[in-house]
């Protein structure tokens, strides 16, 4: 009779396999415990973070002037045990708040600047508050959700003795001031492993998308003043130069890639019709999904400005104000965040909130999506989506693996940079979406703190997507921060 003898290795596997499986189960249960606690904690802090967000909504401070908004976020963080370094990268309202030590270093972005000329009350009809600006892009919600997520991660780390570092970046002047670009250029992200961010939206979706790279500049023309009736031949009109430049650039639109974007305003066109303007200024944005193409188009815009000056007998100089890379998405991180967003879920309106949203939609000149859209979570796209906007998050994403989401803070169909967006942001419509974002970012942070393999995989994908020959060169060059760009 032949006896069956199990090899020693087989005997060991009988014990090792069940033990490993049980250990993995324990890890999953442990992580779920942290996440459940984070969701409960954040919901319990609703009133506190609602108060912070509405204060900043009321401050509505423009880029690089967000003194009160920045100070409130800093106080919230210091009150919760973070060490805060202020005025970083030569930006008075920028800051970095840190808790913990060692790896991984998890960065969280927080914005807080408003937009000019969009003052609005939190009512469903157009009603200015008479202020200089309004939060038409929801950055009062952005910054507050990010602070809430950072504070919650600190609590989880402290209670369960998790190693790692949470670093919240207070990033001013996203709206055209390139705050993050100066912070990247100054090396503030060089030791960060992963960056998390979000943005107000009409939908709940992980942002597996790129964006438009942008270069902006102010073109200033100098001529000769004279009486427009008595001695027009003695004058050289700077306004003529601006208008000539605008005409040539508009003619150029036919001869640039169809997905490029060029837009401008005349910020100074003279003071009186009977005085030949000796000074005029236009403010241009040039955008494209490829930053090199954006640079090429911008160079052609500069040539148009030079030609306009030559043809009108004026002189021209220009100042680059902003330059943002296109966003480099990370598939590994996006897949992980999608699971967290689905765990959190969407936004539920009360009947009164739904009624407010419908009144907002009634002001549109187009058909809006159903109100129930805010309850849903969009599926993760199979391929990278081309986003229609620009952001200085782009520069961060080419230096650190970065992941973000959008959360439903506006009534479905609401365009960003509108009075309707300001109105929604001052109500529970915006605040509920803010909490969806805070919870999702906190869960993502827990994933990164507890799963080293996730960080490693994200970095590997990042290096592959970025390419071996990548070298970061800011589109705005070596200029000093444009702290007065709103003047």
TADA-V472833 format. One record per residue. RES is the residue in three letters. PSI is psi as a letter, one per 40 degrees, with the letter a starting at -180 (* if undefined). NEAR is the number of other ideal C-beta (glycine too) atoms within 10 Angstrom. Layout:
res->(RES RES)
psi->(PSI PSI)
near->(NEAR NEAR)
This chain:
res->(UNK UNK UNK UNK UNK UNK UNK UNK UNK UNK UNK UNK UNK UNK UNK UNK UNK UNK UNK UNK UNK UNK UNK UNK UNK UNK UNK UNK UNK UNK UNK UNK UNK UNK UNK UNK UNK UNK UNK UNK UNK UNK UNK UNK UNK UNK UNK UNK UNK UNK UNK UNK UNK UNK UNK UNK UNK UNK UNK UNK UNK UNK UNK UNK UNK UNK UNK UNK UNK UNK UNK UNK UNK UNK UNK UNK UNK UNK UNK UNK UNK UNK UNK UNK UNK UNK UNK UNK UNK UNK UNK UNK UNK UNK UNK UNK UNK UNK UNK UNK UNK UNK UNK UNK UNK UNK UNK UNK UNK UNK UNK UNK UNK UNK UNK UNK UNK UNK UNK UNK UNK UNK UNK UNK UNK UNK UNK UNK UNK UNK UNK UNK UNK UNK UNK UNK UNK UNK UNK UNK UNK UNK UNK UNK UNK UNK UNK UNK UNK UNK UNK UNK UNK UNK UNK UNK UNK UNK UNK UNK UNK UNK UNK UNK UNK UNK UNK UNK UNK UNK UNK UNK UNK UNK UNK UNK UNK UNK UNK UNK UNK UNK UNK UNK UNK UNK UNK UNK UNK UNK UNK UNK UNK UNK UNK UNK UNK UNK UNK UNK UNK UNK UNK UNK UNK UNK UNK UNK UNK UNK UNK UNK UNK UNK UNK UNK UNK UNK UNK UNK UNK UNK UNK UNK UNK UNK UNK UNK UNK UNK UNK UNK UNK UNK UNK UNK UNK UNK UNK UNK UNK UNK UNK UNK UNK UNK UNK UNK UNK UNK UNK UNK UNK UNK UNK UNK UNK UNK UNK UNK UNK UNK UNK UNK UNK UNK UNK UNK UNK UNK UNK UNK UNK UNK UNK UNK UNK UNK UNK UNK UNK UNK UNK UNK UNK UNK UNK UNK UNK UNK UNK UNK UNK UNK UNK UNK UNK UNK UNK UNK UNK UNK UNK UNK UNK UNK UNK UNK UNK UNK UNK UNK UNK UNK UNK UNK UNK UNK UNK UNK UNK UNK UNK UNK UNK UNK UNK UNK UNK UNK UNK UNK UNK UNK UNK UNK UNK UNK UNK UNK UNK UNK UNK UNK UNK UNK UNK UNK UNK UNK UNK UNK UNK UNK UNK UNK UNK UNK UNK UNK UNK UNK UNK UNK UNK UNK UNK UNK UNK UNK UNK UNK UNK UNK UNK UNK UNK UNK UNK UNK UNK UNK UNK UNK UNK UNK UNK UNK UNK UNK UNK UNK UNK UNK UNK UNK UNK UNK UNK UNK UNK UNK UNK UNK UNK UNK UNK UNK UNK UNK UNK UNK UNK UNK UNK UNK UNK UNK UNK UNK UNK UNK UNK UNK UNK UNK UNK UNK UNK UNK UNK UNK UNK UNK UNK UNK UNK UNK UNK UNK UNK UNK UNK UNK UNK UNK UNK UNK UNK UNK UNK UNK UNK UNK UNK UNK UNK UNK UNK UNK UNK UNK UNK UNK UNK UNK UNK UNK UNK UNK UNK UNK UNK UNK UNK UNK UNK UNK UNK UNK UNK UNK UNK UNK UNK UNK UNK)
psi->(h h i h h h i d d d d d d d d d d d d d d d d d d d d d d d d d d d d d d d d d d d d d e d d d d d d d d d d d d d d g h i h e e f d d d d d d d d d d d d d f e i h h h i f i f e h d e i i h h h i a i a i i h h i h i h i e i a i i e f h h i f i f i h h i e e i d i i g e e f e d d d d d d d d d d d d d d d d d d d d e f h i i h h h h h h h i f d g e e f d d d d d d d e e e e d e h d i h i i i i i a e i h h h g g i a i h i i h i i h h h i h a h i i h e d d f d e e i h h d d d d d d d d d d d d d d d d d f i i d e i h h i i i h e h e i d h d e h h h e h i i i h i h h i i d h d d d d d d d d d d d d d d d d d d d d d e f i i i i i h h d i h h i i h h i h d d d d d d d d d d d d d d i a h h i i d d d d d d d d d d d e e i e i h i i i d e d e e i h i i h i d i h i h i e a i i e d d d d d e d h h i i i i i i g e i h h e h h i f i d d d d d d e e a d d d d d d d d d d d d d d d d d d d d d d e g d d d d d d d d d d d d d d d i d e h h h h h d e a e i i h g d f e e *)
near->(2 4 4 4 7 9 8 8 8 9 10 10 13 10 9 11 10 10 10 11 10 10 10 10 10 10 12 10 9 12 16 12 13 22 21 12 17 22 20 11 16 23 11 9 16 16 7 13 21 17 12 22 28 19 14 26 24 15 21 27 23 20 28 21 23 28 13 16 30 27 15 21 26 20 12 20 24 12 9 16 13 22 10 15 13 15 11 18 20 13 25 16 27 26 23 20 27 17 21 21 9 8 14 24 22 27 25 26 26 27 31 31 31 28 22 16 12 20 20 24 17 19 13 20 13 13 13 13 13 7 17 14 21 27 31 29 24 29 29 32 32 28 29 31 34 27 27 29 28 30 26 25 29 22 17 21 20 12 10 14 6 15 11 21 19 26 21 29 27 30 35 34 29 24 24 23 27 33 29 31 24 26 26 25 21 15 10 22 21 10 12 20 20 25 25 25 27 33 25 28 21 23 19 26 22 28 24 24 20 19 24 25 24 26 24 26 22 17 26 21 30 16 23 14 17 17 12 16 8 9 10 11 8 11 19 21 26 29 22 20 29 30 18 21 27 18 12 17 23 12 10 16 11 7 8 18 12 6 13 18 18 19 11 19 9 14 14 17 15 19 9 8 9 8 14 23 26 18 17 24 18 25 18 23 21 28 25 24 19 15 22 10 18 28 15 15 22 24 11 16 23 18 13 20 26 15 15 25 23 13 13 21 13 25 15 20 11 18 14 17 20 24 27 29 27 26 28 22 24 25 17 19 27 21 16 21 25 21 15 20 27 15 15 23 15 20 22 11 20 10 7 10 19 16 13 21 25 15 15 26 20 11 16 14 4 7 7 18 13 11 17 12 19 28 14 15 20 18 10 16 15 7 8 15 14 12 19 13 15 26 26 29 23 25 29 29 28 18 22 22 26 26 27 29 28 22 33 29 32 29 32 18 18 27 13 17 14 21 22 24 27 31 28 32 29 23 21 19 25 29 23 21 29 31 26 24 31 30 27 30 33 29 26 29 27 25 20 23 25 18 15 13 7 19 22 13 18 25 17 12 17 21 12 9 16 15 7 6 5 12 4 11 10 16 22 21 9 6 13 7 23 23 17 9 20 18 8)
